Amino acid sequence: MKIGAMVESFSLGFEGGLAAAKELGCDGVQIYVPGEWSADEIRERKMKVDDAGLEVSGVCADFGGHGFMVADENPARIERSKRAMDEALGLGTSVITTHIGVVPHAKDNPRYAVMADACRQLAEHGHSVGATFAIETGPEPGPLLRQFIDDVGVGVGLGVNFDPANLAMVICDDVVASVDALGPFIVHTHAKDGINTNPDLNPEVTYGAIPCPEGVEQWGGFKEVPLGQGSVPWSEYIAALRKVGFDGYLCIERECGDDPRADIALAVDFLKAQLNA
C-alpha cells in the first residue's frame, strides 16, 4: 500500500501542500476538484504535481449540501460530478470520491431510490470514461452500503472510498467487518482516526439527511484525533485491507488541529510503522 495526504489538509495552499507532502515522504496526494476547472487549470495543476514527484491518488468532489438525497438537486450535481471525473482523469487518476448522503435502512424509503438512481448514472458515466465514482463510508454500516451498491446494479464504475474514522466515530461500526463487506469495491481510503462521545448520535442529523432538532449540536458526539489515538483498530484494519486484496492508497485526511502539518507528519510515520509491522 502507498501513503498519501490530502493537499488541502495541510492548510498551506496547493503548492505548499504538495511540497509538504513530498518532504514528509508521501507517495501521492488527493486533490479537491470543483467540477468547473478549465483544461488549462487542470494541466497546470497536473504539471505541479509531476514537478513535485508525486502522483494523484484520487480527487475529492464533495459539494456539500445534501449529497444526492434530494431529487430536484441531483441533475445539476450529477453533471458537476461528471465534470469532476474529467478533472480527475486530466490529473492522472481514475478515482473520484464523495459523500452521497445517508442511505436509508429501509429500501421503501423514497430517498433510497433517489440516491440509487444518481449513483447509477454516475457509475455508468464513470465506466464510459474509465473512472470510478467512489462513495465515502460514514453514515451507514458497511453491510448496508454493500447492499445499496448491489442494488444500484452497476458492476463497474462504482466503488468505495473507505474512511475508517467516519465509521468508528460517527456510528461506532465494526471497521473490520465493513472492510470484509465492501472489499471488492474499495478503491481508495482515507487515513483518519476519531472517537465517539455519544453512542446515540444520529448520523442522519450529522450528515444533513434530516433537520437538526432544536437544542442539539449537529456536529457534536464525535471527535477527530491524530492517527493511533482513536477507536480505529489499525493493525486489524490494515490486515483486513490486505485480506481483501487492497493495495492502493492510505490517504491521510486531517480536518482539524492547530498544526495539521505536524499531525500529518506523525500520521506518515505511524502508517509506515503499521505497514512494516
TIGU-250952 format. One record per residue: x, y, z of N, C-alpha, C in turn. Coordinates in steps of 0.001 Angstrom, whole numbers, plus 524288, in hexadecimal, padded with zeros to 5 digits. Last residue first. Layout:
N
XYZXYZXYZ;...
//
This chain:
277
8134A7F21882750812D07EE9F82BDE812327E8FD82A27;8131D7F8E981F4A817D57F5BC81FDD817847F1C982449;809C17FDF78207880A917FAE981BBA80F487F74A81C1B;80B7D8031A829FF8075B7FF2E82987808307FBA5824D3;8138D809EB827528147A805DF82B52810618019B82AF9;80E58810118200C812F680D0881E6C81415808B18224F;806CD814958268880530810EE8226A809C780DAD8207C;80D3181AE882CFE809CE816D882F4080854812CF82B29;811A7821BD825DC8150381E28828D5811CE819A882B17;80869826CE822A280BC08241481EDA80F2982016821A2;8050B82B3E82C18801D58274682983805008242D8258B;80CA68329C82E1980C0D82E39831BB808FD829CC82F2C;80A4E8391A8259780F7F836BC8260B80F4E83200829B5;8005F83C4E828438010283901823A28065C8365C823B9;802A38426E830F77FF4C83DD7831997FFE683A2182CF9;8088F84A3982C3280AFE846DF83022807C9841E8830F4;800D284E90825D48058684C5282381808338489F8274E;7F9438527082CE17F82684DD1829B07FCF484B618273C;7F85F85779837A97FD1A856CA8347A7FC64851F38310C;7EEAF8579A83C5D7F17F85C8D83BD87F64085C2C8384A;7E37D85092837447E8A0850D4839C87EB6D855E9838A0;7DD3384A3F82C357DD4684DBC830B47E2CE84DD4832ED;7DDA0842D5824887D9C984703823E97D9A084AC782882;7E59683B9E81D3A7E58B83E1E8225B7E21A842F4821F3;7E80882FF5817247E483834738172F7E4678369F81CB5;7F0648284080FB47EF9482AE9814B27EC1382FAD813F4;7ED8181D2A8092A7EE1C822CD808607EC97825C080D51;7F26B81290805027F0A98144A80A1D7F19A81A2E80A0F;7F01280D517F8537F1DA8118E7FBB57EF37811BA80109;7F0927FF957F5D07F09C804FE7F4067F27C808B97F835;7EE5F7F5467F6BB7F3DD7F6C37F69A7F4737FC5C7F4AF;7E5D67EBBB7FB747E6A37F1507FA757EC6B7F2A17FAB7;7E31B7E1757FD957E62F7E2957F8F37E6F27E84E7F7B4;7DE987DEB5806A77DB037DF5D802377DDE27E10C7FD3D;7E77D7DE7A80CFB7E4937D9AC80C1C7E0F57DA2280761;7EA6A7E8E480DAB7EDCC7E53980AD17EACA7E03E80968;7E2317EC76813D37E2EA7EE9080E937E6477EAE680B46;7E4447E6C381CF47DF677E5CF81A1E7DFC87E7DE81485;7EDB77EB2A8200C7ED887E59881EB47E8A17E45781B86;7EA487F53B8224E7EE147F46881E197EE027EEB481C57;7E39C7F29D82AE07E1937F5278262C7E5327F45582180;7EA5D7EEAE8324D7E64A7EB4A830337E4177ED7682B17;7F0527F7B9833E57F2E27F2F18321E7EEE77EF2E82FBF;7E86D7FF5B836F47EB9D7FFD9832477EE207FAC983072;7DCB98014683A297E0747FD1D83B807E44C7FC5C836FC;7D8C580DBD83DC77D9E280A6C839417DDEC8064C83AD3;7D77D81497845ED7D4FC80F78846587D5FF80BE4841B6;7E38681BC5847F77DDDA81B38847E87DC118159484825;7EDD081CF38466F7EBC481ECE84B6C7E5DD81E3F84BD5;7F0D981A2583CA27F2B5816E8840E77F0A58187E84630;7F101826FA8377F7F117821598368B7F36E81E6A83B2E;7EA77830DC83F507EED782EE883C217EEBF828FA83BAC;7DC378319D83E897E123831C4841717E58982FD483DE8;7CF6C836C883E8E7D3D7834DC83B7E7D8D98359383EA7;7C48C83316845A37C92F83669845927CD64833E084247;7B69D83418847DA7BB5283158846157BFD28353F845CC;7AEB883A3284BDB7AE488348F84C4B7B2E48318584A48;7AAD9844D8843487AC9D8428A848217AC5C83CA2847F1;7A6AF849A583AE47ABD18474883A227AE0A8452283F37;79CF384D4283EBE79D2D849C983A337A25C846FA839BA;7981B84D7684AFC79CB184F278481279DA184B5C84399;78B048507384D8E78ED684C5084CB47935184E7684970;7837F8581184DFF786718570A852C078A87852CC8523E;77B1E8524B844DC77C66856EC847EE77F3E8556184CED;780D8848EE83C3277CF084A748401777EC184F2E8433E;7847584B4282F4D7867984A96834987825484C5283883;77D97844958251F77F0E849508280B781098480382D7C;783FE839E981E8277F6883C1D8210978126840E98241C;78D7E8390481995788FC8367C8172E783DA8388A81974;7971583CFD81D65793508407881AF478EB383DF28184F;79DE58370F8230579EDC8378481D6E79A7E83A5A81A7E;799A7837EC82D2B79F1A8395D82C2C7A01883A5D82663;78FA9833C382BC97904B8394682D2B795CE83B1582BB9;7921A829AE8295F78EBB82C83825BE78EDD8325B826DA;797AD825FB831DC79A8F8276682D247973982A5482928;796208296583E7E792E682819839F8795BC829B2834F4;79BC1823F5849BF79C38827B48457979912825D9840C5;79C5781D91852177971E81E7D84FFB797268228084B8B;7A68D81DAF855947A4BB8190E852B279F57819BC85040;7AEB98275E855917A915826DF856607A7128224A85327;7B8B6827CB852C57B79B82998858167B1C98295585956;7C1B48208084B8E7BC3D821E584C447BB6182370851EE;7CD9882490845947CACA821F7849CC7C529823DE849EB;7D6A78221C83AE37D30B8252983E087D086821E88423A;7DE9C823B782F667DD3C8210A8343C7D98D8247F83762;7E252820708224D7E06182430826177DEE68211F82AF2;7E49981EBE815FB7E71A81D5381AE67E5DB821A281ED3;7DBE881A8880C947DDB081F0480F9E7DFFA81D02814B6;7DE0981310800D07DCA881398806577DE7A818D480871;7D92880CB27F55C7DC18811017F7BA7DA99811237FD6F;7D2F8804BC7F2397D6E5806877EE777DA7680ABD7F0C0;7CB2D7FA6C7F5897CE9E7FE667F7CD7D2EE7FFD17F3E6;7C52C7F24A7F1E87C4107F77F7EFCF7C7C67FBBC7F1D8;7C76B7E9177F6E57C80F7E94A7F1317C7787EEBB7EEE1;7C5367EC308022F7CA4D7EB1B7FFDD7CAC57EB997FA00;7BC907EDB08081F7BD557F143803BC7C2347F01980088;7BCE67E62E80FFD7B8267E6C680CE27B92B7E9CD807DA;7C6E57E7878144B7C56A7E275812197C0B87E2F980E6F;7C5D07F1B3818007C9A47F08B813E67C83B7EB658113D;7BE667EFBF81FB77BCED7F2F181B3A7C0CE7F259816C1;7C4117E9FC826C47BF987E7838243E7BDE47EA9681F71;7CB217F1D4829E17CD0B7ED2B827267C89A7EA6E8244B;7C48C7F91982EF97C78F7FA9382A597C93F7F5CF8273D;7B8C27F96F833AE7BD0E7F5B5833AF7C0187F68482E9E;7B4FD806918377C7B4A7801E9834407B9687FE688350A;7B1A080FEE83C087B3E180BBE83F4B7B3B48068383C71;7AECF81830835DE7AACD81422836CC7ACD680F8A83A02;7B73681F6B837267B1E18213C8364B7ADDA81D1183792;7C0A681A5E838DE7BF3C81EAE83C5A7B9A18209483B9C;7C15A811E2831CA7C26281116837637C0288157683AB7;7BEF981632828007BBF7811C582A017BC928113B82FE9;7C67681E078273A7C0EF81F60826DD7BD9181B0982930;7CF9C817F2827BC7CE4581B6B82C137C88F81CF982BE6;7D06C8129481E517CF4980FA9823227CD9B81323827A1;7CC0F81462812687CDF2817C0816A47CCA08151881BD1;7CD9381041805E27CCC180E4B80B297CF48811EB80F25;7C6B6812677FB4E7CB15814E47FDFB7CA56813B4803C7;7C26A809437F2127C22080B367F7707C73B80DD87F8EB;7BBD8809AE7E5747BF6B8078E7E9557BE9B80A117EEA0;7B806807DB7D8707B65C809537DDB37B9ED806B57E1AA;7BBB1803E07CF457BAC28097A7CF827B91B80B6F7D4D9;7B45F7F7D77CE897B92C7FAE57CDE57B7C4800B17CE05;7AA777F3F17D0847AF067F0FF7D2497B4227F3E67D1DF;79F9C7F92E7D5607A3947FA567D1717A8AC7F7DB7D33A;797CB7F8937DCEF797F77F4CD7D8B179BCA7F5F87D459;793787FCA37E5B479478800357E157795327FD0C7DC5A;793E57F3E87EC0678ED27F5837E9EC78F687F9717E579;79E707F3CF7EEB979C4C7EF6A7EBC1797187F0E17E93E;79E807FD147F47E7A1A37FCAC7EFB479FA37F8357EC53;797FC7F9EB7FCD3796867FE567F97A799727FE0B7F448;79E017F21F8014B798E47F0CA7FF1D7970E7F50C7FB5C;7A6777F8418049E7A74A7F420800BA7A21D7F29C7FE32;7A1A07FE6880C277A3AF800ED807757A4AA7FCEA8032F;79F697F6738135A79B1C7F95D810F479CF77FC0F80BFF;7A98E7F30F816297A5F67EF708138C7A15A7F22F810F0;7ADB97FCA881AE97AFBA7FA79816157ABFA7F6C28135B;7A3F9805B481FBA7A78C801498205A7A92C7FF1081B0F;7A4048136B81C317A16980E5D81C897A56E809FE81D2F;7AA0B81C8A81BAC7A4F081CB281E3E7A25D8176681F0C;7B48381863817987B39281BC981C0C7AE4181B4281E80;7BC1D817C780BAC7B95D8156C810157B8778196781469;7BA2A81D817FF417BD1281D7A8042E7B9BF81B3480891;7B9F6817877F2FD7B6CB8196A7F75A7B9FF8192C7FC5C;7BFB681A927E75D7C098817CC7EC4D7BDA581A667F0C5;7BF47818177DAB47BC9681B767DE697BC90818A47E3A8;7C9B6816B37D25A7C6A0814157D6627C464818187DA1F;7CB718173E7C4337CC048194A7C9877C899816337CD44;7CA15815EE7B9707CE81813777BC147CF908158A7C17E;7C14E8196B7B4A37C60081C9D7B3EF7CACB81A4A7B69B;7B9C3811FF7B6FD7BA62813957B1867BF60816AD7B097;7BA348113E7C1D67BBCE80CCA7BEA27BCEB80E6D7B904;7B60281B157C4477BB5A819BC7C5B67BD648153D7C279;7ABC5819BB7C0B27AF3081D957BE287B4E181C5E7BF5B;7A8A9812027C7B17A885810ED7C2137ABF3814C77BF1A;7A9C18176D7D1177ACD2812B67D0287AD08811777CA54;7A26081F4D7CFB67A7E8820B57D0317AB6B81C007CF59;7990E8199D7CF3B79A8E81D087CAE27A05F81E4D7CB0A;79965814C77D91C7995D811987D45679B18814E67CF9D;798A881D267DFCA79D8881A207DFBD79DDC816B77DAD9;78E5E820467DD85792BD823D97DCA9797DD820DC7DC48;788C38173F7E09778885819137DB2B78D1981CBB7D9F0;78AF5816DC7EB4078CB38129A7E7DB78CB6814537E226;785FF81FE07EEE378BAD81F767EF4378DC981B3F7EBA2;77B8D81D287ECAE77DCE822047EAA2783C3821AE7EA95;77A198140A7F277779EA813D17ECBF77C52818A47EA49;77B17818527FCA577E66813FA7FAEA77E9E813CD7F4F3;7734181F817FE2A77899821737FD7677C3481D357FB65;76A3C819DA8005876AF481C2B7FB237708281E0A7FA12;76B9680DD48067576C318136E8074876D35815ED801F1;76C3D8038780453767878062A802887678280BF7803D9;775368001E8091477557800E1803687707E803B380161;77A1F8054A8149E77581803028121C7758E8042F80C43;782F480ACB816FF782DF805348183077E618027B81565;787AB8141880D8E783CB81258811677842C80C6F81255;793D4819EB80CD3790A2815C780A8A78CBC813E580EA7;7966B826EE80CB4795798229481043791DD81EA280DA7;7A00D82BDB803B179BA482C928072C79B07827CA80A9B;7A8F082A137FE527A41D82A3A7FB4079F5E82B837FE8B;7B58D82F4A7FE227B13382D84801587AC4082DEE7FE17;7BF4482AE17F4C07BBA182EB47F6F07B7F082C137FACA;7C9AD829B07EB607C7268283E7F0487C36A82C877F216;7CE65823F97E02A7CBC8828A67E2237C8BA827187E6FC;7D8F881ED77D95C7D5C381E6B7DE147D38F823B47DFA8;7E05781ECB7D1DD7DB1981D297D0367D73E81D1F7D4BA;7E9EC828B67CF3B7E78E824BE7D2987E228823607D086;7EE178312F7C9DE7F0DD82C337C9D57EEC2828147CD78;7E8E883A1E7C8447ECF683A467CC4E7EFD9835117CCC9;7E17A837247C1357E57C83AD07BF857E9FB83B397C352;7DB45831177C7AD7DE3B82E8B7C37D7E28F832157C17D;7D71E839227CE027DA39834E17D03A7DDA28325B7CC13;7D18183EF57C6C47D5E98415F7C9827D97983D2C7CBCF;7C9E4837B17C4277CD80839887C0167D25283C0A7C28F;7C4F2837307CDC87C7928328B7CBC37CB67834047C77C;7C0A28411B7CE1B7C4CE83FDF7D1D37C7B283AEF7D027;7B8CE83FE67C6D87BD368435F7C5877C1D2842597C92D;7B28C839627CCD17B4C1837677C7F27B95B83AC37C63B;7AFAC840527D49C7B2F183BD37D5FC7B5628395B7D123;7A940846F27CEFB7AE118490D7D14E7B1C9844A37D2B9;7A138840017CC947A4588425B7C85D7A97B844867CA76;79D9983DEA7D6B879F9F839AC7D37B7A30483BDF7CF1D;79A0F847A47D9E579E5E8452E7DCB87A0D2840CA7D97E;791BD8493B7D2F27963384CCC7D2DF79AEA84A667D595;78B298407F7D5C778D11841517D068791D7844D97D023;789308419A7E12178CD583DCF7DEF278E8483EC47D94F;781BC847D57E56478709849F67E52978AB7846817E1F8;778CD841DE7E560778D7846A17E23677E4D848EF7E1A1;77B4D839B87EC9777AA0838AC7E70177B1D83D927E3AF;7847C839167F5F47800683C497F45477F8383BFE7EE66;78D74833967F81B788B0831F17FABE783D3834C57F8DC;797E68344D7F5C379446832F57F18978F0A831287F3BE;79B5C83E737FE0079D5883A297FADE799AD839337F652;7974C8477D80210794A08429E80341796C583DFC8003A;7A29C84F358044979CF184ED2803E479AEA8497180542;7AE7684BD57FD247AB7684D5D801B97A59B84C9C80104;7B3EF847BF7F5107B1D584CFB7F45A7AE3E84EB07F8C7;7BF06841057F3217BAC28416D7F6E87B8C4847097F6D1;7C6F483B887ED717C31683EF77EAFF7BE4283F2E7EE6F;7D3F7838D37EDCE7CF59839527F1127CBB783D3A7EE6F;7DB8882F997E67D7D99A834E17E7667D4DB8349B7EAF2;7E73E8280F7E8A47E1BB828967E7647E03F82E487E7F7;7F1D4828887E88E7EF58823A77EA3B7E99B8238B7E8BF;7FABC82D597E0047F5A382E807E2457F2F58295B7E38B;8085682D3F7E39B8040782BC57E0357FEED82D0D7E2F6;8144B835097E38780FF6832457E60B80C1E830597E1EB;81BEB83C187E0DD81D45836927E12F81929833487E3EC;819A7846217DF0281AAA844D67E47C81C2B83F1A7E524;81735845CA7D49B81C168485C7D61E81D94847247DBC3;80D46841287D54D8119F83E557D2E1816DB8409C7D48B;807C8849727D9E080821844667DC8880CBB841447DA73;808DE850EE7D21880B14851F97D74480B9384CEA7DA6E;8037684C487C9DF8090984D6B7C94680B9C84E477CE98;7F95B84C397CDEE7FBFF847427CCCD801DE848177CC58;7F76C856E97CE237F7C7853FD7D3097FA8484EC17D247;7F751858F47C3567FAEC85BBE7C6D87FBA1858C47CBF6;7EF2B852BE7BFA47F48E851B07BDEF7F880854417C192;7E6AE857D17C4827E7DF8525A7C5B97ED828511D7C44F;7E70A8618A7BFD17E7AE8612D7C5817E90E85B977C71A;7E50B85ECD7B5707EA12861287B6D67EB11860C47BCAE;7DACC85B427B5FE7DEEC857917B47E7E445859B37B5FD;7D4E6860BE7C1A07D5EC8609B7BC067DA3885CA57BAE8;7CC9385BA47CBB97D19D85D727C9CE7D1DB85D357C3E7;7C3B2857D47D06F7C31B85C7A7CD247C85585EB57CB46;7C44C850C57D8607C0D484F9B7D4097C002854317D073;7CB758529A7E03B7C65B855267E08F7C282853B57DC4B;7D3298499D7E7B77D1E884BFD7E2A27CC6284E2E7E2DD;7DD698473D7F06D7D7F9848C47EFD17D73C84B3E7EA74;7E61083C8F7EF7B7E50F842037EE527DF34842F87EE10;7EF6E834BD7F5E47EA1B8354A7F3ED7E8F283B137F385;7FC598308F7F2607F8BF834277F4F27F348833857F2B5;80741827BD7F4F98038382A947F1C88000482E0C7F50A;80E9D824507FBD380F008228D7F66580B73825B47F2D0;8152882BFB8058981070829DD8032E811858282C7FD8D;81D55830A180B0981DFB82B588090A81918828D2806E3;81D4483AC580DF781BDD836F9811FD81C268315A81012;81F6C8400E804C0823408403D809028223A83C0D80D1C;815FA83E567FF4C81AE983C1D7FD6781EF283BDE801C4;80F12844228056D80E3583E89804968133483BDD802CA;8134F84E2B8046D8134184B9D8098981289845B6808F3;81199850167F9C0816F0850147FBD98172D84D348010C;8069F84FB77F966809BD84C0B7F65980F4084B9D7F893;804398583A7FFEC80299852F48015D805A684ED07FE73;80845860797FA1D80A6885F5E7FF4B80906859E88011F;801D48600C7F1518076F85EF87F0BC809F185DC07F5FE;7F7E6862287F6767F8DB85DAB7F31C7FEA485C567F2C2;7F81F86573804517F7748669B7FECE7F911861ED7FB82;7F8CD8610D80DE67FD5E863F780C1B7FCD9865B380671;7F2CE8598E812FC7F17585F21813907F6088629F81212;7F38484EE7812327F811851B6814367F6D88576F8156B;7EA8684B9680D6C7EB1784AA7813057EFB184D9681567;7EB4784CFF802BD7E89E85109805C37E94C8505B80BA7;7F010843AF7FF837F2E2848A97FF157F07984CC1802AD;7EFA583863806D87EC8583C39804187EF6C8416D8041C;7F99C82EF58048B7F71C832CA807F57F3D68366880496;7FE068216C804957FD1082688802447FABF82A3480648;804BF815CA802EC80309819C4806A28027581EF5803CC;801368090A7FDE4803F680E057FDA2801A2811E08018C;803457FB508000080000800008000080365804DF80000;
//
